[in-house]
Amino acid sequence: MSTRRRVPYFTTAQRNSVCPETNTAIRKGDPIVYNPTYRIAYAVTSKTADHLRARQFAETFNMADQNY
């Protein structure tokens, strides 16, 4: 069984790419949301990043909908 993280997380870009949602260029060193399951990097302005911020907020303040 793998001990790798399979949930998306905030990190910095290791290489240049393009966000699949917003079609914005991602340069090496930019802040991104990385999804290791699909090996996709999203820009911090994407909807995926908004969902991740909302989920982290809910988990931090122990809100009822944190696991949905």
C-alpha positions as CSV (number, residue, x, y, z in Angstrom):
1,M,0.0,0.0,0.0
2,S,1.3,3.4,-1.0
3,T,1.9,6.1,1.6
4,R,1.8,8.9,-1.0
5,R,-0.7,11.8,-0.7
6,R,-3.5,11.3,-3.2
7,V,-5.4,14.5,-2.4
8,P,-4.7,17.8,-4.2
9,Y,-2.5,20.3,-2.4
10,F,-0.9,23.7,-2.8
11,T,2.8,23.7,-3.8
12,T,5.1,25.5,-6.3
13,A,5.5,24.5,-9.9
14,Q,8.5,22.4,-10.8
15,R,8.2,23.0,-14.5
16,N,6.4,25.1,-17.0
17,S,2.9,24.0,-18.0
18,V,-0.6,25.3,-18.8
19,C,-3.7,25.1,-16.5
20,P,-6.3,22.9,-18.1
21,E,-9.2,25.0,-16.6
22,T,-8.1,28.5,-17.2
23,N,-5.6,28.0,-20.1
24,T,-3.1,30.3,-18.2
25,A,0.6,29.7,-18.4
26,I,2.2,28.2,-15.3
27,R,5.9,29.0,-15.0
28,K,8.4,27.2,-12.8
29,G,8.2,28.6,-9.2
30,D,4.6,29.8,-9.5
31,P,2.1,28.8,-6.8
32,I,-0.2,26.0,-8.0
33,V,-2.6,23.3,-6.9
34,Y,-1.2,19.9,-7.7
35,N,-3.4,16.8,-8.1
36,P,-1.1,13.8,-7.7
37,T,-3.7,11.2,-8.7
38,Y,-4.0,12.6,-12.3
39,R,-0.6,14.5,-12.2
40,I,-2.2,17.8,-13.2
41,A,-1.2,21.3,-12.1
42,Y,-3.9,24.0,-11.7
43,A,-3.4,27.7,-11.5
44,V,-4.3,29.4,-8.2
45,T,-7.1,31.3,-10.0
46,S,-8.9,28.1,-11.1
47,K,-12.1,26.6,-9.7
48,T,-10.2,23.6,-8.4
49,A,-8.0,25.9,-6.3
50,D,-11.2,27.6,-4.9
51,H,-12.6,24.3,-4.0
52,L,-9.4,23.3,-2.2
53,R,-9.3,26.5,-0.2
54,A,-12.9,26.0,0.8
55,R,-12.2,22.5,1.9
56,Q,-9.2,23.5,3.9
57,F,-11.2,26.3,5.6
58,A,-14.0,23.9,6.5
59,E,-11.5,21.4,7.9
60,T,-9.7,24.1,9.9
61,F,-12.8,25.3,11.6
62,N,-14.3,21.8,12.0
63,M,-17.4,22.6,10.0
64,A,-20.1,20.0,9.4
65,D,-19.7,19.8,5.7
66,Q,-15.9,19.2,5.7
67,N,-16.1,15.6,4.4
68,Y,-18.6,16.0,1.6
